[in-house]
Amino acid sequence: MLHTASDELPERWQHKYRIMDSQWTREKTENRLQDWLETTYFSGPRNNDLSREQIVQFGALLARLLRFEPATRASAQEILHDRFFADEYSDESSPGSSPT
């Protein structure tokens, strides 16, 4: 999880993490979110719904949500205005907006 998050582990959790990490008995692996998304999406029968660029955009969007500090996470409003959703929700057609 530590390698998947897009920010550093807060100082107040460092001590607990070091204790937990020293007691871990399974194999340690580094999983970067973007690598995992691309491997998962493009491995096996290729899915043509999203392009590689869209997968990169989606990874960036998820990274804005997967932050340890809640105050630094993107809000729902910010996520809806992310460029990943630009085609889905333009300002005129965003959910909750009234027709002009």
C-alpha positions as CSV (number, residue, x, y, z in Angstrom):
1,M,0.0,0.0,0.0
2,L,2.8,2.4,0.9
3,H,4.1,2.3,-2.7
4,T,0.7,2.6,-4.2
5,A,-0.2,5.9,-2.4
6,S,0.8,9.1,-4.1
7,D,2.1,10.9,-1.0
8,E,4.7,10.2,1.7
9,L,3.7,8.4,4.8
10,P,2.9,11.0,7.5
11,E,5.6,11.4,10.1
12,R,3.2,10.4,12.9
13,W,2.8,7.0,11.3
14,Q,6.5,6.3,10.5
15,H,7.3,4.5,13.8
16,K,4.3,2.2,13.6
17,Y,5.1,1.4,9.9
18,R,8.8,0.5,10.8
19,I,7.6,-1.9,13.5
20,M,5.0,-3.5,11.2
21,D,7.5,-3.6,8.3
22,S,10.1,-5.4,10.4
23,Q,7.6,-8.0,11.4
24,W,6.4,-8.7,7.9
25,T,7.2,-12.3,6.9
26,R,5.9,-12.5,3.4
27,E,7.8,-11.4,0.2
28,K,8.0,-7.7,-0.1
29,T,7.1,-6.2,-3.5
30,E,6.9,-2.7,-4.8
31,N,3.6,-2.0,-6.6
32,R,3.3,1.2,-8.4
33,L,-0.3,2.1,-9.1
34,Q,0.3,3.1,-12.7
35,D,2.3,-0.1,-13.4
36,W,-0.4,-2.2,-11.9
37,L,-3.2,-0.4,-13.9
38,E,-1.3,-0.8,-17.2
39,T,-0.4,-4.5,-16.5
40,T,-3.9,-5.3,-15.4
41,Y,-5.6,-3.5,-18.3
42,F,-3.3,-4.4,-21.2
43,S,-2.4,-8.0,-20.2
44,G,-4.1,-10.9,-21.9
45,P,-6.9,-10.1,-24.3
46,R,-6.5,-6.4,-24.9
47,N,-9.4,-4.3,-24.0
48,N,-9.9,-1.5,-26.5
49,D,-12.2,0.7,-24.4
50,L,-9.4,2.8,-23.1
51,S,-6.2,4.0,-24.7
52,R,-2.8,4.0,-22.9
53,E,-3.1,7.7,-22.5
54,Q,-6.6,7.3,-20.8
55,I,-5.1,4.7,-18.5
56,V,-2.4,7.2,-17.5
57,Q,-5.0,9.8,-16.9
58,F,-7.1,7.4,-14.8
59,G,-4.0,6.5,-12.8
60,A,-3.3,10.2,-12.1
61,L,-7.0,10.6,-11.0
62,L,-6.7,7.6,-8.6
63,A,-3.4,9.0,-7.3
64,R,-5.3,12.2,-6.3
65,L,-7.6,10.0,-4.2
66,L,-5.1,7.6,-2.7
67,R,-3.4,9.9,-0.3
68,F,-2.7,9.2,3.3
69,E,-3.6,12.7,4.5
70,P,-7.4,13.1,4.0
71,A,-7.0,16.9,3.7
72,T,-4.8,16.5,0.7
73,R,-7.2,14.2,-1.2
74,A,-9.1,15.5,-4.1
75,S,-12.8,16.3,-3.4
76,A,-15.6,14.7,-5.4
77,Q,-16.1,18.0,-7.2
78,E,-12.4,18.1,-8.1
79,I,-12.5,14.6,-9.4
80,L,-15.6,15.3,-11.6
81,H,-13.7,18.2,-13.1
82,D,-10.6,16.1,-13.8
83,R,-9.6,15.8,-17.4
84,F,-10.3,12.1,-17.4
85,F,-14.0,13.0,-17.2
86,A,-13.7,15.9,-19.6
87,D,-15.6,14.2,-22.4
88,E,-18.1,12.6,-20.1
89,Y,-19.0,15.7,-18.1
90,S,-18.5,19.1,-19.7
91,D,-19.5,22.2,-17.7
92,E,-22.8,22.2,-19.6
93,S,-23.7,18.6,-18.9
94,S,-22.2,18.0,-15.4
95,P,-24.5,16.2,-13.0
96,G,-26.8,18.6,-11.2
97,S,-26.4,21.4,-13.6
98,S,-29.5,22.9,-14.9
99,P,-30.1,23.1,-18.7
100,T,-29.6,26.5,-20.2
